[in-house]
């Protein structure tokens, strides 16, 4: 369990039932716990990805003004996949025209901010961070992955997908990249720098890119 979830859990245990902050802390704890469960369930599908890759979970890096955090960073020899993980239940509708995500549970509709825009902002930040570390440039793709197998997803956007499709999405992109980029040294330099320069992480899962 991540440090942030443990802190929220500890805070919940100490707050009285009538404390004015209790609802906000409960909501934050639920969101964090759901996200952690989503990332854990994603691990199963990652094992079906072909080729060499490494996964970093919950990496936090220092940007120009603020620290930014990425749910999952998947690094292959030819590309970085920045994955925003969502573990929502119910009926999910991605509305790209209005830049929002709609969730319907028990007839009640709730709107969320556009997760693709969130992932793309993180992509811009990561690309700039890589440049500032004087690391080689490498393509970065932003994906939004929904991990709740019982939820239905209606999404016309090719990068808003269910977790079961992730291995095929990554493998297809790798096939397209292979003739153009296949540099293990570049990938390992970026991974090494991410490991040294990270401000912190919620958890780490490693699938090593082997060396010759």
N, C-alpha and C positions, 0 to 999 in steps of 0.2 A: 504494500500500500504506500502511496506517495506521501511525502512530508506534508504537502498542503492538505490532503484529505485527512491525515492524522490530526493536524491542527484544528481543522473544522470539527472533526468528531470530538476532540477534547473540549472545544469551545461549547459544543452542543451539550455535553455532559455537565458543564458548569453553569450554563444559563438557566435561570428559573423559568417555569412555564409561562409566566406573564411578562417576561422581559421583552421590551420593544424590538430588540434586534433578532429575536428567535426566528421569525418567519424568513428574514433575509438570509440568516445563516443556514437554515434548513434548506432553502432553495439552492444556495451555493453548494452545499454538501451534496445534494441530489444531483446537480449538474456535473460536479467533479466525479462523483461515483459512477454515474452513467457513462461519462467519457472514458474512465478507466476500464470499465467493463467492455466498452466498445473496442478499445485498443487491444485488450486481452483476446477478445474473440477474433480480431483481425489476424492474430498470429497464426491461426489454423490455416487460413487461406494463403498466407505468405509462403508457406511451405510448398505450394504448388507452382511457384514461379521458377522458370527455367533459368539456368545460368548463375553467374557469381553476383552476389549483391550483399549489402549490409544494411541493417535497419537500426535507426536511432529513434527512440521514443521520448517525447516530451522535452526536446532540446530547447534551451533558452539561451539566446545570444544578445549581446549588447549592440543595439543599433545606435544611430547618431544621437537620438534624444531619449529613446525608451528601449527597454528590454522587450524583445519579441519572442514568442514561444510557438513552436510547431508541434503538432500532435505526433506525426510520424514522418521521418525523413528516410527515404529509401534510396540508397546510392548504388548505381550499377557502373559498369565500366564506361558507359556512353551517356548517361543521363541521371539527373536527380529527380525523383518523384516526391513532391511535397504533398502529403496526404492529410487532409482535414477530415477527422473521424467524427461521425454523428451516430448516436445510438437511439434515435427517436423511435417511438412506437406509433401504431395507428396507420392512417392513410396519409402519405406524404406526397406533396405536389410541388415541383420546382417551377416557379413562375419567373422565368428569365426576363420577360418584358417589364415586369414591375420590380425586379431585383428583390425577390423575397422567396422564402420557403414557407409553405403552408402545411400545417399538421392538423388532421381531424381525428379526434378521439371521442367516442361516445357522442357524436353529433356536435361536439364543440370544436370550433376552428380557432387556431392560434397561428399568428404570423411571426416568422423569424427573419432576421437579416439574411441577405443573400450569402450563402456559404462560399460560393465561387469567388465573389469579390473579396471575402476574407482571405481565402487561399491565395488569390492573386496578389493581394497586398503583401502577404508573407513572402511570396516569390520574389517580388521587387526588393524587399528588405534582404532576403538571403543572397540574391544576385549582387546587390551592392556590398554586402558583407564580404562575400568571396573576393570581389574586386579589391576591397580595402586591405585584405590579407595578402594581396599580390599573388593570389592563387590563379591557376589557369581557368579560363572560362569553360563552362560545361552547360549544356542545355538543362533547363529546369521546367518540369511540367507540374501543374497544380491539379489535384484531383480531390473531389469530395466523395467520401465513401460512407455509405450507410450500412451499419453492421447488424441491426436488429432483423433477424431472419423472418420474424412474424409480421413485419411492417410491409406495406405495399408502397412502391415508389413509382410515381409518374413523372418522368423527366425526359424532355427532348434534348437536353444538353449532354453531349458525349462524355463529359468529364464529371458528371454527377451520376454515380453508379452504386449498385449493391456490392457488398464485399465479395460475394461469390464470383463476380466477374473480374475482380482486380487482377488475378494472375494472368488472365488472357489479355487484359488491357496492357499490362506491363510487358508481357512477352511479345505482343504484336508491335509495340513501339520499339522494343529492343531489336527486332528483326529489321525494322526500317532504319534504325540507327547503325546497325552493325557494319555496313559497307562504308559508312562515313566516319564513324568514331568507334574506336575500340581500345581505349587507353587505360590500362589498369593502374599505371603510375599516377595519372591525374586523379583518378577516383581515390586512391589511397592517400594522396597528399591532402585532399579535401577532407577525408575522414579523419586523418590525423589532426588537422587543424581544428575541426569541429570538436574533437575530443578534448584538446588542450584549452580552447578558447571559450567553451560553453560556460555560461553563468551558472547553470545547474540543469537538472533534468528530473522528470518525475519518475522515470524508469528507463532501463536500457535493455534492448534485445539485440544480440549481435549475430549476424550471419556473415562470416568473414569472407572477404574477397581474397582468395589465396594468392601467394606469390610463387613464381617459378622456382 
